[in-house]
Amino acid sequence: MTETLTHRNMTRRQLLARSAAAGAAFVVGPGFFAASNAAWAMEVAHLKSQTMATLVQMARDIYPHDRIPDEHYVAAVKGYDAADKAQMVEAGIAALDAAAQGKGHAGYLAVGWERERADILRSMEESVFFQAVRGGLVTGLYNQKAVWPLFGYEGESYSQGGYIDRGFDDINWL
């Protein structure tokens, strides 16, 4: 039986679910953040949670692949949560947020359209920060073995006799 609360027009089940979600934020503490859909979560040590969330969105915007879940982008940028990189990343994300604010948004994460975020990134593509993140993503994202099947790549072939012995011409994704 679901009773509707008169004040907020919310069922008891919805109220309990939202209360539990709000309580979880206090249990995990600072330095931890999760995606809004709870598909992934990460603990940060040297960066602000907001900075890491922005970095993940930036990674997704630089190399957009709809078939790759966010947790692979998180794994690709996790290395930036280091003491020796924190200052550069915090400053770079601050510049990214400032560029978004210059376009009338509260920050980079508040930009709703991918096209607008791409334009903001293009305005920063010559910066050392952007080049460092973009370059790190090439190996950080595409060297994950869990991502390879999403592109149809079966991995190295040498240990299995080479590509000639395994049907080098059976590729159907080019």
N, CA, C and O of each residue as an XYZ file, in Angstrom:
696
protein
N       0.837     -1.179      0.000
C       0.000      0.000      0.000
C       0.878      1.237      0.000
O       1.740      1.389      0.865
N       0.668      2.110     -0.952
C       1.482      3.325     -1.006
C       0.602      4.523     -0.706
O      -0.320      4.850     -1.453
N       0.911      5.162      0.402
C       0.177      6.366      0.760
C       0.878      7.571      0.163
O       2.107      7.632      0.154
N       0.137      8.498     -0.318
C       0.725      9.704     -0.869
C       0.788     10.762      0.219
O      -0.212     11.056      0.874
N       1.968     11.327      0.404
C       2.123     12.408      1.370
C       1.513     13.671      0.788
O       1.726     13.989     -0.382
N       0.777     14.370      1.583
C       0.083     15.544      1.060
C       1.009     16.719      0.829
O       0.756     17.534     -0.058
N       2.072     16.827      1.600
C       2.934     18.005      1.501
C       3.772     18.005      0.227
O       3.870     19.044     -0.425
N       4.364     16.911     -0.143
C       5.271     16.868     -1.288
C       4.751     16.003     -2.427
O       5.408     15.895     -3.463
N       3.601     15.394     -2.260
C       3.039     14.507     -3.279
C       4.039     13.399     -3.643
O       4.322     13.141     -4.813
N       4.559     12.757     -2.586
C       5.570     11.725     -2.736
C       5.090     10.486     -1.989
O       4.536     10.600     -0.895
N       5.292      9.314     -2.561
C       4.895      8.095     -1.869
C       5.867      7.810     -0.732
O       6.981      8.333     -0.707
N       5.438      6.987      0.196
C       6.294      6.625      1.317
C       7.552      5.919      0.808
O       8.646      6.141      1.327
N       7.394      5.078     -0.198
C       8.526      4.353     -0.782
C       9.554      5.337     -1.361
O      10.757      5.160     -1.170
N       9.081      6.372     -2.066
C       9.984      7.371     -2.639
C      10.703      8.146     -1.541
O      11.894      8.432     -1.658
N       9.980      8.484     -0.474
C      10.583      9.209      0.641
C      11.699      8.381      1.282
O      12.775      8.908      1.564
N      11.449      7.087      1.513
C      12.469      6.235      2.116
C      13.671      6.061      1.203
O      14.809      6.061      1.672
N      13.435      5.914     -0.092
C      14.539      5.750     -1.036
C      15.411      6.998     -1.077
O      16.638      6.898     -1.080
N      14.793      8.161     -1.107
C      15.565      9.411     -1.144
C      16.299      9.656      0.164
O      17.415     10.175      0.160
N      15.687      9.289      1.277
C      16.339      9.450      2.577
C      17.558      8.557      2.684
O      18.593      8.974      3.203
N      17.444      7.332      2.195
C      18.577      6.408      2.228
C      19.720      6.924      1.364
O      20.885      6.819      1.747
N      19.397      7.476      0.209
C      20.438      8.009     -0.678
C      21.130      9.205     -0.041
O      22.350      9.339     -0.140
N      20.375     10.065      0.605
C      20.967     11.232      1.265
C      21.832     10.802      2.439
O      22.894     11.380      2.670
N      21.391      9.796      3.182
C      22.168      9.299      4.312
C      23.472      8.672      3.882
O      24.464      8.753      4.607
N      23.495      8.051      2.725
C      24.716      7.413      2.233
C      25.816      8.436      1.992
O      26.997      8.117      2.135
N      25.453      9.637      1.633
C      26.457     10.676      1.396
C      27.219     11.006      2.676
O      28.397     11.359      2.622
N      26.560     10.895      3.819
C      27.223     11.190      5.079
C      28.054     10.013      5.572
O      29.004     10.206      6.330
N      27.715      8.805      5.159
C      28.422      7.619      5.611
C      29.783      7.499      4.945
O      30.762      7.172      5.617
N      29.875      7.755      3.631
C      31.125      7.544      2.919
C      32.138      8.643      3.168
O      33.339      8.394      3.055
N      31.711      9.828      3.496
C      32.618     10.886      3.872
C      33.226     11.634      2.698
O      32.924     11.343      1.541
N      34.093     12.609      3.007
C      34.727     13.395      1.953
C      35.777     12.579      1.221
O      36.271     11.577      1.738
N      36.109     13.009      0.028
C      37.113     12.299     -0.746
C      36.554     11.128     -1.506
O      37.309     10.343     -2.081
N      35.247     10.993     -1.520
C      34.585      9.894     -2.225
C      33.477     10.487     -3.058
O      32.733     11.351     -2.594
N      33.365     10.026     -4.284
C      32.230     10.478     -5.072
C      31.750      9.360     -5.965
O      32.504      8.450     -6.312
N      30.497      9.440     -6.327
C      29.897      8.411     -7.177
C      29.144      9.103     -8.293
O      28.743     10.261     -8.178
N      28.963      8.369     -9.367
C      28.194      8.891    -10.490
C      26.745      9.053    -10.070
O      26.278      8.381     -9.150
N      26.041      9.938    -10.740
C      24.646     10.170    -10.399
C      23.801      8.926    -10.612
O      22.773      8.761     -9.955
N      24.216      8.047    -11.518
C      23.471      6.810    -11.745
C      24.033      5.660    -10.912
O      23.568      4.527    -11.039
N      25.025      5.932    -10.063
C      25.640      4.954     -9.163
C      26.261      3.786     -9.917
O      26.394      2.696     -9.360
N      26.639      3.993    -11.161
C      27.270      2.930    -11.938
C      28.736      2.766    -11.541
O      29.312      1.697    -11.743
N      29.333      3.789    -10.991
C      30.723      3.708    -10.576
C      30.943      4.684     -9.429
O      30.174      5.626     -9.236
N      31.977      4.447     -8.695
C      32.347      5.324     -7.592
C      33.859      5.288     -7.457
O      34.509      4.333     -7.883
N      34.409      6.329     -6.864
C      35.858      6.405     -6.731
C      36.211      7.219     -5.497
O      35.540      8.194     -5.160
N      37.255      6.806     -4.848
C      37.765      7.558     -3.718
C      38.946      8.385     -4.201
O      39.849      7.860     -4.853
N      38.946      9.663     -3.888
C      40.034     10.541     -4.308
C      40.866     10.924     -3.091
O      40.343     11.077     -1.987
N      42.174     11.076     -3.312
C      43.076     11.375     -2.213
C      43.652     12.783     -2.299
O      43.820     13.447     -1.276
N      43.957     13.248     -3.523
C      44.657     14.523     -3.668
C      43.849     15.578     -4.414
O      44.185     16.761     -4.363
N      42.808     15.173     -5.094
C      41.967     16.102     -5.841
C      40.633     16.263     -5.146
O      40.220     15.411     -4.360
N      39.961     17.367     -5.445
C      38.598     17.545     -4.963
C      37.685     16.612     -5.755
O      37.962     16.300     -6.914
N      36.610     16.176     -5.133
C      35.651     15.303     -5.809
C      35.094     15.960     -7.065
O      34.941     15.309     -8.099
N      34.796     17.239     -6.973
C      34.260     17.990     -8.122
C      35.291     18.032     -9.257
O      34.932     17.935    -10.430
N      36.545     18.174     -8.906
C      37.608     18.194     -9.908
C      37.673     16.862    -10.641
O      37.780     16.828    -11.867
N      37.608     15.767     -9.895
C      37.672     14.448    -10.525
C      36.443     14.208    -11.402
O      36.566     13.644    -12.490
N      35.273     14.624    -10.950
C      34.065     14.461    -11.765
C      34.187     15.256    -13.063
O      33.772     14.784    -14.121
N      34.748     16.449    -12.988
C      34.953     17.267    -14.183
C      35.985     16.623    -15.103
O      35.829     16.650    -16.323
N      37.022     16.053    -14.533
C      38.058     15.380    -15.314
C      37.481     14.167    -16.059
O      37.848     13.910    -17.206
N      36.592     13.436    -15.413
C      35.948     12.292    -16.070
C      35.084     12.770    -17.236
O      35.106     12.169    -18.310
N      34.329     13.842    -17.032
C      33.504     14.381    -18.120
C      34.378     14.902    -19.252
O      34.048     14.734    -20.426
N      35.482     15.529    -18.903
C      36.417     16.023    -19.909
C      36.972     14.857    -20.727
O      37.075     14.950    -21.950
N      37.325     13.769    -20.062
C      37.846     12.585    -20.759
C      36.804     12.026    -21.721
O      37.127     11.652    -22.849
N      35.575     11.972    -21.276
C      34.500     11.465    -22.136
C      34.276     12.389    -23.326
O      33.933     11.922    -24.412
N      34.461     13.674    -23.138
C      34.270     14.631    -24.232
C      35.440     14.631    -25.214
O      35.249     14.890    -26.402
N      36.643     14.345    -24.732
C      37.803     14.297    -25.625
C      37.739     13.050    -26.503
O      37.962     13.129    -27.711
N      37.438     11.909    -25.905
C      37.321     10.645    -26.639
C      35.932     10.067    -26.397
O      35.770      9.160    -25.580
N      34.930     10.587    -27.100
C      33.553     10.135    -26.849
C      33.248      8.787    -27.506
O      33.374      8.625    -28.720
N      32.857      7.855    -26.696
C      32.424      6.538    -27.175
C      31.186      6.166    -26.372
O      31.281      5.930    -25.168
N      30.052      6.113    -27.004
C      28.817      5.788    -26.303
C      28.822      4.377    -25.732
O      28.150      4.109    -24.736
N      29.568      3.480    -26.350
C      29.581      2.085    -25.900
C      30.515      1.843    -24.721
O      30.479      0.766    -24.125
N      31.335      2.802    -24.375
C      32.272      2.626    -23.258
C      31.648      3.211    -21.999
O      31.347      4.404    -21.958
N      31.450      2.389    -20.969
C      30.876      2.892    -19.714
C      31.825      3.865    -19.004
O      33.033      3.858    -19.242
N      31.265      4.685    -18.144
C      32.037      5.694    -17.425
C      33.170      5.106    -16.586
O      34.212      5.744    -16.432
N      32.987      3.905    -16.044
C      34.032      3.368    -15.167
C      35.363      3.189    -15.882
O      36.412      3.208    -15.237
N      35.346      3.015    -17.201
C      36.599      2.915    -17.950
C      37.262      4.288    -18.090
O      38.489      4.385    -18.099
N      36.466      5.332    -18.196
C      37.019      6.684    -18.212
C      37.587      7.031    -16.834
O      38.626      7.684    -16.734
N      36.911      6.596    -15.783
C      37.408      6.827    -14.424
C      38.770      6.152    -14.248
O      39.703      6.750    -13.711
N      38.874      4.914    -14.700
C      40.153      4.197    -14.606
C      41.246      4.906    -15.405
O      42.411      4.907    -15.007
N      40.868      5.507    -16.528
C      41.843      6.190    -17.379
C      42.392      7.457    -16.738
O      43.539      7.822    -16.994
N      41.603      8.135    -15.912
C      42.062      9.396    -15.310
C      42.457      9.244    -13.846
O      42.873     10.218    -13.218
N      42.336      8.056    -13.299
C      42.666      7.846    -11.883
C      44.101      8.249    -11.559
O      44.376      8.695    -10.446
N      45.008      8.100    -12.501
C      46.405      8.452    -12.273
C      46.643      9.937    -12.019
O      47.702     10.317    -11.519
N      45.677     10.775    -12.357
C      45.829     12.212    -12.109
C      45.566     12.566    -10.650
O      45.839     13.691    -10.231
N      45.044     11.629     -9.875
C      44.826     11.843     -8.447
C      46.103     11.474     -7.697
O      46.118     10.551     -6.882
N      47.163     12.207     -7.986
C      48.470     11.981     -7.367
C      49.001     13.314     -6.851
O      48.674     14.376     -7.381
N      49.803     13.241     -5.837
C      50.318     14.460     -5.206
C      51.088     15.330     -6.189
O      50.972     16.555     -6.153
N      51.875     14.710     -7.070
C      52.697     15.487     -7.996
C      51.897     16.077     -9.163
O      52.408     16.943     -9.873
N      50.668     15.632     -9.374
C      49.857     16.134    -10.483
C      48.678     16.980    -10.020
O      48.039     17.649    -10.832
N      48.388     16.957     -8.737
C      47.183     17.607     -8.212
C      47.133     19.096     -8.524
O      46.085     19.599     -8.928
N      48.230     19.807     -8.350
C      48.227     21.252     -8.581
C      47.937     21.573    -10.049
O      47.152     22.476    -10.339
N      48.559     20.846    -10.972
C      48.334     21.075    -12.396
C      46.881     20.779    -12.761
O      46.261     21.536    -13.508
N      46.338     19.680    -12.237
C      44.963     19.298    -12.565
C      43.973     20.287    -11.978
O      43.047     20.713    -12.668
N      44.149     20.656    -10.730
C      43.233     21.631    -10.104
C      43.248     22.956    -10.871
O      42.195     23.551    -11.098
N      44.432     23.417    -11.269
C      44.531     24.665    -12.029
C      43.906     24.512    -13.410
O      43.228     25.421    -13.889
N      44.127     23.378    -14.048
C      43.549     23.138    -15.370
C      42.035     23.069    -15.339
O      41.368     23.622    -16.214
N      41.488     22.395    -14.339
C      40.028     22.308    -14.207
C      39.455     23.671    -13.849
O      38.361     24.016    -14.297
N      40.171     24.448    -13.054
C      39.718     25.816    -12.742
C      39.663     26.649    -14.025
O      38.724     27.422    -14.217
N      40.646     26.502    -14.895
C      40.644     27.222    -16.174
C      39.506     26.733    -17.069
O      38.885     27.526    -17.777
N      39.236     25.442    -17.037
C      38.132     24.875    -17.807
C      36.793     25.411    -17.309
O      35.923     25.767    -18.104
N      36.635     25.465    -15.997
C      35.410     26.037    -15.423
C      35.280     27.519    -15.754
O      34.182     28.006    -16.024
N      36.407     28.238    -15.733
C      36.380     29.664    -16.078
C      35.973     29.864    -17.533
O      35.230     30.794    -17.847
N      36.455     28.999    -18.421
C      36.066     29.082    -19.830
C      34.571     28.818    -19.991
O      33.907     29.459    -20.806
N      34.046     27.879    -19.217
C      32.609     27.588    -19.256
C      31.806     28.764    -18.692
O      30.741     29.105    -19.208
N      32.324     29.369    -17.642
C      31.649     30.535    -17.060
C      31.648     31.698    -18.031
O      30.706     32.489    -18.059
N      32.703     31.806    -18.829
C      32.760     32.848    -19.850
C      31.696     32.665    -20.925
O      31.346     33.614    -21.627
N      31.184     31.444    -21.053
C      30.104     31.148    -22.013
C      28.735     31.176    -21.350
O      27.732     30.821    -21.970
N      28.691     31.607    -20.061
C      27.413     31.758    -19.372
C      26.956     30.559    -18.561
O      25.781     30.478    -18.203
N      27.845     29.628    -18.262
C      27.492     28.444    -17.486
C      28.116     28.533    -16.100
O      29.079     29.272    -15.892
N      27.567     27.781    -15.155
C      28.098     27.784    -13.793
C      29.481     27.133    -13.728
O      30.295     27.489    -12.876
N      29.741     26.206    -14.601
C      31.011     25.496    -14.670
C      30.948     24.487    -15.807
O      29.923     24.373    -16.479
N      32.020     23.766    -16.023
C      32.081     22.828    -17.136
C      31.029     21.728    -17.007
O      30.404     21.346    -17.996
N      30.833     21.220    -15.793
C      29.839     20.168    -15.601
C      28.411     20.653    -15.820
O      27.513     19.848    -16.068
N      28.197     21.946    -15.731
C      26.856     22.493    -15.921
C      26.501     22.686    -17.393
O      25.352     22.986    -17.718
N      27.470     22.520    -18.277
C      27.214     22.662    -19.710
C      26.491     21.400    -20.169
O      27.054     20.306    -20.125
N      25.265     21.551    -20.601
C      24.436     20.402    -20.922
C      24.704     19.764    -22.268
O      24.539     18.555    -22.427
N      25.113     20.557    -23.234
C      25.279     20.036    -24.589
C      26.725     19.655    -24.849
O      27.642     20.426    -24.564
N      26.921     18.467    -25.388
C      28.264     17.979    -25.708
C      28.959     18.914    -26.687
O      30.162     19.148    -26.571
N      28.228     19.440    -27.632
C      28.794     20.348    -28.637
C      29.389     21.597    -27.974
O      30.461     22.057    -28.366
N      28.697     22.137    -26.980
C      29.204     23.314    -26.265
C      30.458     22.967    -25.467
O      31.410     23.746    -25.421
N      30.451     21.786    -24.836
C      31.644     21.368    -24.089
C      32.827     21.177    -25.026
O      33.956     21.525    -24.682
N      32.574     20.628    -26.205
C      33.652     20.438    -27.193
C      34.220     21.787    -27.627
O      35.432     21.916    -27.802
N      33.363     22.792    -27.802
C      33.837     24.130    -28.160
C      34.713     24.717    -27.058
O      35.726     25.359    -27.336
N      34.318     24.493    -25.811
C      35.120     24.980    -24.682
C      36.475     24.273    -24.666
O      37.505     24.905    -24.430
N      36.473     22.968    -24.914
C      37.741     22.221    -24.950
C      38.631     22.693    -26.091
O      39.848     22.785    -25.932
N      38.036     22.993    -27.238
C      38.832     23.496    -28.372
C      39.530     24.803    -28.027
O      40.643     25.059    -28.485
N      38.875     25.626    -27.220
C      39.494     26.902    -26.837
C      40.700     26.689    -25.924
O      41.511     27.598    -25.747
N      40.823     25.491    -25.342
C      41.926     25.200    -24.419
C      42.913     24.185    -24.977
O      43.860     23.815    -24.283
N      42.719     23.726    -26.209
C      43.491     22.591    -26.692
C      44.990     22.849    -26.816
O      45.756     21.890    -26.908
N      45.431     24.076    -26.823
C      46.867     24.377    -26.888
C      47.518     24.413    -25.511
O      48.741     24.512    -25.407
N      46.709     24.332    -24.447
C      47.266     24.430    -23.093
C      48.017     23.151    -22.723
O      47.732     22.075    -23.249
N      48.960     23.285    -21.830
C      49.752     22.149    -21.349
C      48.835     21.150    -20.648
O      48.994     19.940    -20.812
N      47.885     21.645    -19.874
C      46.950     20.780    -19.159
C      46.144     19.912    -20.127
O      46.058     18.697    -19.949
N      45.561     20.528    -21.141
C      44.755     19.779    -22.100
C      45.598     18.719    -22.805
O      45.172     17.572    -22.943
N      46.780     19.099    -23.244
C      47.645     18.157    -23.955
C      48.073     17.000    -23.058
O      48.186     15.865    -23.521
N      48.310     17.281    -21.781
C      48.690     16.215    -20.851
C      47.541     15.231    -20.655
O      47.752     14.018    -20.668
N      46.341     15.740    -20.477
C      45.180     14.864    -20.282
C      44.881     14.086    -21.563
O      44.665     12.875    -21.514
N      44.867     14.753    -22.680
C      44.581     14.090    -23.959
C      45.603     12.995    -24.241
O      45.236     11.888    -24.635
N      46.875     13.299    -24.042
C      47.918     12.312    -24.282
C      47.836     11.127    -23.319
O      48.039      9.981    -23.721
N      47.544     11.399    -22.078
C      47.411     10.327    -21.091
C      46.212      9.430    -21.347
O      46.230      8.244    -21.017
N      45.183      9.997    -21.929
C      43.978      9.210    -22.219
C      44.204      8.187    -23.321
O      43.562      7.137    -23.329
N      45.094      8.474    -24.241
C      45.345      7.540    -25.341
C      45.715      6.172    -24.783
O      45.154      5.156    -25.191
N      46.651      6.150    -23.860
C      47.034      4.866    -23.274
C      46.132      4.490    -22.105
O      45.814      3.314    -21.924
N      45.720      5.463    -21.316
C      44.889      5.175    -20.153
C      43.552      4.551    -20.499
O      43.052      3.700    -19.763
N      42.975      4.961    -21.603
C      41.669      4.441    -22.005
C      41.801      3.215    -22.899
O      41.175      2.185    -22.647
N      42.618      3.330    -23.944
C      42.652      2.275    -24.953
C      43.539      1.093    -24.596
O      43.513      0.090    -25.309
N      44.322      1.164    -23.525
C      45.124      0.020    -23.093
C      44.385     -0.861    -22.083
O      44.961     -1.814    -21.560
N      43.138     -0.556    -21.811
C      42.352     -1.384    -20.901
C      41.789     -2.579    -21.673
O      41.020     -2.411    -22.620
N      42.174     -3.766    -21.263
C      41.732     -4.968    -21.973
C      40.216     -5.109    -21.965
O      39.652     -5.697    -22.889
N      39.554     -4.595    -20.962
C      38.089     -4.684    -20.900
C      37.420     -3.841    -21.985
O      36.262     -4.080    -22.325
N      38.135     -2.863    -22.528
C      37.582     -1.982    -23.564
C      37.737     -2.604    -24.957
O      36.931     -2.330    -25.847
N      38.735     -3.414    -25.148
C      39.046     -3.956    -26.470
C      37.870     -4.640    -27.155
O      37.625     -4.371    -28.331
N      37.136     -5.508    -26.477
C      36.019     -6.168    -27.168
C      34.940     -5.191    -27.650
O      34.216     -5.490    -28.600
N      34.831     -4.050    -27.013
C      33.841     -3.056    -27.429
C      34.157     -2.489    -28.810
O      33.275     -1.965    -29.491
N      35.426     -2.599    -29.220
C      35.854     -2.148    -30.540
C      36.054     -3.303    -31.517
O      36.382     -3.081    -32.683
N      35.858     -4.527    -31.051
C      36.066     -5.686    -31.910
C      37.508     -6.153    -31.970
O      37.849     -6.998    -32.798
N      38.363     -5.617    -31.107
C      39.772     -6.005    -31.092
C      39.938     -7.225    -30.191
O      39.499     -7.204    -29.041
N      40.546     -8.257    -30.679
C      40.696     -9.500    -29.931
C      41.979     -9.561    -29.128
O      42.209    -10.543    -28.422
N      42.815     -8.553    -29.212
C      44.074     -8.543    -28.494
C      45.222     -8.987    -29.376
O      45.059     -9.179    -30.581
N      46.380     -9.148    -28.765
C      47.550     -9.551    -29.538
C      47.352    -10.955    -30.089
O      46.625    -11.769    -29.519
N      48.004    -11.217    -31.191
C      47.801    -12.490    -31.879
C      49.055    -13.357    -31.928
O      48.979    -14.528    -32.301
N      50.190    -12.809    -31.563
C      51.454    -13.532    -31.676
C      51.427    -14.860    -30.918
O      51.856    -15.892    -31.434
N      50.922    -14.817    -29.698
C      50.909    -16.033    -28.877
C      49.951    -17.097    -29.408
O      49.987    -18.246    -28.967
N      49.095    -16.715    -30.355
C      48.128    -17.652    -30.916
C      48.417    -17.969    -32.384
O      47.529    -18.428    -33.103
N      49.638    -17.731    -32.830
C      50.033    -18.083    -34.180
C      50.076    -16.929    -35.154
O      50.404    -17.141    -36.322
N      49.768    -15.746    -34.739
C      49.794    -14.580    -35.615
C      48.471    -14.360    -36.332
O      47.597    -15.227    -36.337
N      48.343    -13.200    -36.928
C      47.090    -12.851    -37.597
C      46.843    -13.660    -38.865
O      45.689    -13.926    -39.202
N      47.885    -14.053    -39.570
C      47.705    -14.796    -40.812
C      47.055    -16.149    -40.526
O      46.194    -16.602    -41.280
N      47.474    -16.790    -39.431
C      46.906    -18.093    -39.076
C      45.547    -17.975    -38.385
O      44.869    -18.984    -38.192
N      45.151    -16.794    -38.021
C      43.891    -16.615    -37.299
C      42.844    -15.879    -38.120
O      41.846    -15.437    -37.550
N      43.015    -15.727    -39.394
C      42.008    -15.069    -40.219
C      42.164    -13.562    -40.222
O      41.283    -12.835    -39.764
N      43.299    -13.094    -40.743
C      43.577    -11.654    -40.736
C      42.548    -10.862    -41.532
O      42.415     -9.656    -41.325
N      41.831    -11.497    -42.421
C      40.874    -10.768    -43.249
C      39.431    -10.923    -42.784
O      38.503    -10.614    -43.533
N      39.233    -11.396    -41.560
C      37.859    -11.550    -41.066
C      37.355    -10.312    -40.328
O      36.311    -10.353    -39.677
N      38.081     -9.244    -40.428
C      37.718     -8.011    -39.732
C      36.456     -7.413    -40.384
O      36.408     -7.224    -41.599
N      35.469     -7.129    -39.584
C      34.222     -6.600    -40.150
C      33.856     -5.221    -39.611
O      32.766     -4.719    -39.885
N      34.737     -4.615    -38.863
C      34.399     -3.321    -38.279
C      35.106     -2.153    -38.951
O      34.939     -1.016    -38.509
N      35.890     -2.385    -40.003
C      36.544     -1.287    -40.725
C      35.703     -0.800    -41.868
O      36.104      0.120    -42.581
